[in-house]
Amino acid sequence: MDWYVEDPQAKYDMKVDLDKAALHGISPADVTRTLQVGLGGANAGLLHDPLSREDIPIEVRLARSDRSGIEDLGNMKLPTPSGGQIALQEVTNLQQTTIDTSVYRKNLQPVVYVTGDVAGGEESPVYAIMKMSEAIDKIKLPDGYTVKQYKGTTMPERTDRFSMKWDGEWHITVEVFRDLGLAFAAVLVLIYVLVVGWFRSFVTPLVIMAPIPLTLVGILPAHALMGAFFTATSMIGFIAGAGIIVRNSIILVDFIELRRSQGMALEDAVVDAGAVRFRPMLLTAAAVVVGASVILFDPIFQGLALSLMAGEVASTVLSRMAVPVLYYLSQRGDSLPPMHPHAPENVAECETPQCQIVQNSL
């Protein structure tokens, strides 16, 4: 761990004493030039070496031991117009000050950044934040209050008290899951609207979408068995699997209503749908498992593969029983069977004009 608080650093200001420098015939430019040569060096020309491809630059500079201390710099000699030499400290005044520390702000509020990297068995910052939060809550400040922690996307509002904002990778994680959650909610609303338009019922779409949470029965244990964390890619896989799950539920409900429109009793139609439509549901699950197995051991997309594979397997097994039972509970009080677009009377009505056209053409 590290933080951005800087220790006081000494700063030396060497100012030329104009009276003393004029007395010895030395100008301030001579003092500046001497310091620049001693510290940074000066280019003295080029060395033409016949064994080298290019000319070698010659740089004149004091040795590191002679320019590492302020006393060594003060003992540097300056030539005088009379031919003598005088120490640099004789014509300058040395003042020691402190370098101004850096001031960091975020959203116009003063902050102190504390950084750290998570290493070891628990690489996710969630577990480190949970452990550190408990220790920070026990800290009592001299004024009698505790440090308030902000773990979401909100920022501290007061600057007269110390507070802590968890930022960095954690802040990005919160924003990603928040946006994915909002997108998932919008997808659920759109799916509900589409299913309502097809089945002409406000209850049937709820039965169809009921198996979506059942995928967590397979997703969470699968992450635990593989030793993987529930990441943003896992959330994406959970959202993507919702469409496949709804498709399986639609297959069951659509087949139940088709059988009811053909005159079959509700109890028999529910049982028949679970038996007949399980094969296409199983084939869909197998296709998803095979397709997602390619990225199962990828370090980035492993969560996506686990959510798709485990979620689809769990939903396929559970929705085969859950959807018919929920549909039976929601429709057992309805004596009239629902109208289905593929009912015999609808199919005959749609196909009769086509048959007549074919006969007339022949």
N, C-alpha and C positions, 0 to 999 in steps of 0.2 A: 504494500500500500504506500501511497505518497500523497502529499498535499501541496497546494500552491502557495503556502505561506513562506515568505522569503526571510532569511535571517539578515540582520543588519550587516551591510558590507561597507568597509572603509573606503573612502575616496580622498585622494590627495590632490589638492589644487596648488600648482607651482606657479606663482605669479612673479613676474619680473619686477624687481625694484628699479624703477627708472633712474633714480638718482645715482645709485651705485653703479648701474650699468653705464650711464653716461660718464661717470667719473673714470671708468676703465676703458672707455671708447668702444663699448659693446652695445649693439642694437638689440631690441627684442626679437628681431628676425633671426639673429645669430643664435640666440638661446633656443628658439623654436626649431631651427634647422639641426642643431646639435642633438636635441632630444629625439627628433625624428630619425636621425641616422643611428643613434644608439639603440632605440627600441625597434624600429621597423626596418632599418637598414637602408642603404643607398646603392644604386646601380653604378658600378665603377667602370664598366666596359664589357668587352667580350674577350674570351680566351680562345685563340685559334689553335686548336689541337689537331695535328694531322691524323691522329688515330680515332678521332670522333667524327661522326657524320655531320653534326651541326656544331655551331659555335656554342661555347659554354658561357653563360652569363656570370659575371663577377659581381658579388654583392658584399658590401662592407657593412658589418654589424657587430656589436659587442657580443661576447660570449654570453650564454644563458646565465651563468653564475654572476656575471658582472651587470646584468640588467634585471635581476629578479627582486632586488630590494630597493627601497626608496633611498637608503643611504648610499648605495652604489651609484645611483643616478646623480645624487647630489655631489659626489666626488668626481664626476666627469669634468674634464679640463676644457676650457674655452681659450682659444688664442686671442691675444690682445694686439692692438696695432703697434705697440712698442716691442713686440717680439716675445713677450712673456706668456704665461698661462695663468689662469685663475679658475678656481673650482666653481662649479655651477651654483652651489649653495651660497656662494658669496654674493651673487647678484640676484638672487631670487628669495622669495618668502614662501615657506611651505605651510599650508593650512590643511588640516585633516577634517573631513566632513563625512556624512553618511549618504550613500546612494539612495535615491527615492525608490521605495518598493512599488511593485506593480499593483494596480487596483483593478479588480475584475468585477464586472457587473453583468447581470442578466435581467432583461425586462426592466432596466433602469433601477435595479435593486442591487446593493452590494452583496457579493457572494464570496465564499471560500470553497474552492473545488477540492474534494478528496477523491482520489482515484484508486482503483484496485482491480486486480484480475483474479478471477475464480479459477482454481486449479484443483485437481484431484478427482475423486470419484463423482462428486456432485458438480458438474460443469454449469448447470443452470444458475443464473443469479437469483432465482426465486428463493432457493433454500438458504443461500447466504444472507439475503435480506431478511428473511424470517428470523434467523438466529440473531443477527445483529440488532434487529428491531427490539427484541426482548431485552437485550443488554442496554440499549439506548434509553428505553422507557424507565429503567431503574436509576438513571443519572439524575441527580438533584443539583440544580444550579444554585449559586449563592443567593439569588433573589427569591428562591423558594418555589420555582416552577420547573416543569419538565420540558424537554425539547419536543416540540410538536413535529410529527413526521407527516410528510405528504408523499403518498405512494402512487397516486394517480397522475392525471395530466394537469391538475390544478397547481397553481403557484402560491407561495406564501404571500399573504396580504400585508402583514405588519413587518416593520424593520426595527422596531424598538425592542424586540425579543428574539432570542435565538430560535431558529427553526431549521428543519432538515428536509430537503427535497431529494428523493431518490430519482436519479436521472440516468443518462447514458443508455446502456443496453436495456435496462429495465423500462425506461420511458418508451423506447421504441417497441418493446414487447407489448406494453399496455395499449399503445396506439394501434398496433397491428391486430390484436385480438378484438379491440373495440370496433375497428372498421370491418373486420370479418364477421363479427356478431351482427352488426347493422346490415351488412350485405345478406347474411343468412336469413335475417328476419324479413327483408324485402323479398327474397326468393320464396320463402314460405307463403307470403301474401299472394304473390303471383301464381304459385302453384294452386293455392286455394281457389283463386278466381277462375283459373282455367278449368279446374275439375268441377266447380259449381256450374259453369257454362255447359259442360258436357253431360253431367248426370242430372242437372236441374234439381239439385237438392243442396241444402246447406248443412246437412248432417253427414251425408255420405263422404264428402271430402275430409271431414275430421276423422272418419274411420280409416280412410286411405292413408292419411298422413300420420296416424297414430304410431306405426312401427318405426318412425324416424328416430325417436329417442332410444329405441331398443338396440340400435347399433353400438351405443356406449357399452352395452353388456359384453361385446366382443372387443371393442377398441381399447378400453382401459386395461383389461387383463392382458391383452396382447402386448401393449407397451411395457407392462410390468414384467412379463416373461422375457421379453427381448432386452430388458434393461435400457429402454429408450425413453426419452422425455417427450411429453406432449407439446410439440412445437407448433409454429405457424403452419408448416406443411401438413401436420396432423389435422389441424382445423380445416384446411383446404380439402383434405381427403374426406373429412366428415361431411362437409357441405356438398362435395361432388357425389358422395354416396347417397345423399338424400334423393337425388333424381332417380337413381336406379331403384331405390326402395319404393318410391312412389309408383314407378312403372310396374313392379311386381304386385303391389296392392291393387292397382287398376286392373291388372289381368284377372285377379281373383274376383273383385267386385263386379267387373263387367261380365264375367262368366256366370256368376250367381244370378245377376239380373236377366241374362239371356235365358237361363234355365227357368227362371220364374215366369218370364214372358211366354215360355213354351208350355206352361201349365204345371210345372213341377212345384212341389211344396217347398216352403222356405227351408225347413230342416234338411230335406233331401238335397236341395240346391247348394246349401252351405257345405255339406259333406262332400258332394260331388265336385265342387270347385277345388277344395283342398286336395283331392286325390288326383284330378285330371290335370290341373294347372301347376302341379308341383314340378313336373319335368322341365318345362320352359324356365321356371324360376331357378331350378338347379343348374341348368345350362348357362344361364346368365351369370350366376354366382361363380361357376367354374371359369367362365371367360374372364371375369374381373380378376380372379385370383391368379390365373396364368399370366394375364397382361401386367399386373402389378408386381409379380414376383421378380421381374427384371430389375427393379429399382429397390428391392427389399434391403439390400446391404449397402446402398448408397448412403454416405454419411449425412447428406443434406435432405434427400427425399425419402429416407427410411420411414419417417412418420406418415407421409402420404401413402406409401405402400401398405403400412400396417392398418391405417384407417380404412382403406378400401377393401383389403382382404378380410380382416377380422370383422369389420362392420357388415360387409356383405354376407359373410357366412352366418353370422349371428342373426341378422335380420331375415335371411331366407328361412332359417329354421323356425324362428319365433313368429314371423309374420304369417306363415302357413297356418298357424293355429290362432294367432291373435286377430287377424283381419276377419276371418269367417265368424269367429265368436262375437266380435264387436258389431259386425254387420247384423248378425242375428238378434243381438240385444237391442239394436236401434230400430229394427224393422219388424219385430215380432208383433207389435200392436197394429201394424198396417195390414189390412185385409186385402187390399188391391195390389196386384203386382205392378212394378214400375214398367213404363213403356221403354222398350229397347229398340234402337235403330235397326238391329239385325233380327228382330222378331219375325216369325213366319209371315204375318199379315203385311208388315212393312217391306219385307223382301219381295213378296209376290207383287205388291203394288208398284215397287220400283222396277221389277224385271219384266212386267207384262208389256209395257210399251216397247221395250227393246226387242222382245221376241216378235212382236208384230212387225216391227221395222225389218227384222231379218227375213221373215216370211214373205213380206211384200217385195223385198229386193230380189228374192229367189224367184 
